[in-house]
């Protein structure tokens, strides 16, 4: 079986994952696992599910090393799972880690680990630039962070479905889904309404 793994750091409203999906399908992925999770997050549920589901001889496609992990340690753990399960990992247009024979070529192993180091470096550079930019903005008097939310700022869609949630027809996950919000945001609005 040929699997694909696509990941973006934020949800589908903020990042388009379809480019990755198209490239994975073009490369031969029959089933694509989608993940909205940060690259260095310790738990990536869909990636874990994919690695658990994959059987000896299967191939996993991804578009970049950084889609799998932005931590060298995590990448090494993934490669070890690929080796143990005798899978093939294809970074489209870059490198193929073929462990179908139970081993990984030393040069391939070194290259994939170096790619992991560069993915981690890129993440650290981005974070340093963001911190620097935020400090610069603060120094100029800008308010950093999300705007303060009040009951008056709660979106109409939330207020529309709130009575249905309160009556017990919708659980918290369904309420979040119909409002197109995260559960964290829903909890924040609920707390505001209950304090009012």
C-alpha positions in Angstrom: 0.0 0.0 0.0 1.2 3.5 -0.8 0.4 6.1 1.9 0.8 9.8 2.0 1.4 12.1 5.0 0.6 15.8 4.8 0.9 18.2 7.7 0.3 21.9 8.4 0.9 23.7 11.6 -2.5 25.4 11.8 -6.0 24.5 10.7 -7.4 24.4 7.2 -8.8 28.0 7.5 -5.3 29.4 7.8 -3.1 27.0 5.8 -3.9 25.2 2.5 -2.8 21.5 2.8 -4.2 20.7 -0.7 -0.8 21.4 -2.5 0.7 18.6 -0.4 -2.2 16.3 -1.0 -1.9 16.8 -4.8 1.8 16.1 -4.8 1.3 13.0 -2.7 -1.4 11.7 -5.0 0.7 12.4 -8.1 3.6 10.5 -6.5 1.4 7.4 -6.0 -0.2 7.7 -2.5 -3.4 5.8 -2.4 -4.5 6.9 1.1 -3.4 10.3 2.5 -3.3 11.1 6.3 -3.8 14.8 7.1 -2.5 16.4 10.2 -2.9 19.9 11.6 -0.2 20.0 14.2 3.0 21.9 14.9 6.2 20.2 13.4 7.9 19.8 16.8 4.8 18.6 18.6 5.6 15.5 20.6 2.3 13.9 19.6 1.1 13.7 16.0 -1.9 11.5 16.1 -2.3 10.9 12.3 1.4 10.2 11.8 1.3 7.7 14.7 -1.8 6.1 13.2 -0.2 5.9 9.8 3.0 4.3 11.2 0.9 1.8 13.2 -1.2 0.9 10.2 1.6 0.5 7.7 2.8 -3.0 7.0 6.1 -4.5 5.8 6.8 -3.4 2.2 4.4 -0.4 2.3 5.6 3.0 1.1 5.0 6.3 2.9 5.3 9.5 0.8 5.7 13.0 2.2 6.7 16.3 0.5 9.5 17.4 2.9 11.4 16.1 5.9 9.9 19.0 7.9 6.4 17.7 7.3 7.4 14.6 9.4 9.2 16.4 12.2 11.1 19.5 13.0 13.1 17.8 15.7 16.1 15.6 14.9 15.2 13.3 17.8 11.6 12.8 16.5 12.9 12.2 13.0 15.3 9.6 14.2 12.5 7.8 16.0 10.4 7.8 12.9 13.2 6.4 10.8 13.8 3.7 13.4 10.1 2.7 13.1 10.4 2.7 9.3 13.4 0.4 9.7 11.8 -1.9 12.2 8.6 -2.3 10.1 10.6 -2.7 6.9 8.9 0.3 5.1 10.0 2.7 2.4 9.9 6.4 3.1 9.9 8.7 0.1 10.6 12.4 0.5 9.3 13.5 -2.9 12.0 14.9 -5.1 14.6 14.4 -2.5 15.5 11.0 -0.9 14.1 7.5 -0.5 14.8 5.7 2.7 14.3 2.0 1.7 14.2 -0.2 4.8 12.3 -3.1 3.1 15.4 -5.3 3.6 15.4 -4.4 7.3 18.4 -2.1 7.2 19.1 1.5 6.1 22.0 2.5 3.9 24.6 4.5 6.0 24.8 7.3 3.5 21.0 7.6 3.3 20.7 7.5 7.1 23.3 10.3 7.4 21.5 12.4 4.7 18.1 12.1 6.3 19.5 12.9 9.7 21.2 16.0 8.3 17.9 17.0 6.7 16.3 16.7 10.1 19.0 19.0 11.6 18.3 21.6 8.9 14.5 21.4 9.5 15.1 21.9 13.2 17.5 24.8 12.5 14.9 26.4 10.2 12.3 26.3 13.0 14.6 27.8 15.5 15.5 30.7 13.1 11.8 31.3 12.4 11.1 31.4 16.2 14.0 33.8 16.8 12.8 36.1 14.1 9.3 36.1 15.5 10.5 36.8 19.0 12.7 39.7 17.7 9.8 41.1 15.7 7.5 41.0 18.7 10.0 42.7 20.9 10.5 45.4 18.3 6.7 45.9 18.0 6.4 46.1 21.8 9.2 48.7 21.9 7.2 50.8 19.5 4.1 50.5 21.7 2.2 47.8 19.9 -0.1 45.5 21.9 1.1 41.9 21.3 -1.3 39.0 21.4 -4.9 38.4 20.7 -7.4 41.3 21.3 -9.2 41.2 24.7 -12.5 39.4 24.2 -15.7 40.6 25.8 -19.3 39.3 25.6 -19.9 42.0 23.0 -17.2 40.4 20.8 -18.7 36.9 20.7 -19.5 36.0 17.1 -23.2 35.8 16.0 -22.7 32.1 14.9 -21.8 31.2 18.5 -24.8 33.0 20.0 -27.1 31.4 17.3 -26.1 27.8 18.4 -25.6 28.5 22.1 -29.2 27.7 23.1 -29.0 24.3 21.3 -25.8 23.5 23.2 -27.3 24.6 26.5 -30.4 22.4 25.9 -28.1 19.4 25.5 -28.8 18.7 21.8 -25.1 19.5 20.9 -22.1 18.3 22.9 -19.0 20.6 23.1 -17.3 19.0 20.0 -20.4 19.4 17.9 -20.9 22.9 19.1 -17.3 23.8 18.1 -17.8 22.1 14.7 -21.0 24.0 13.8 -19.5 27.3 14.8 -16.2 26.4 12.9 -14.2 27.1 16.1 -11.7 25.3 18.2 -13.0 23.8 21.5 -10.6 26.1 23.3 -12.4 29.1 21.8 -15.8 27.7 22.6 -14.8 27.2 26.2 -13.5 30.8 26.4 -16.8 32.1 25.0 -18.8 29.9 27.4 -16.9 31.2 30.3 -17.5 34.8 29.3 -21.3 34.2 28.9 -21.5 32.4 32.3 -19.7 35.3 34.0 -22.0 37.9 32.4 
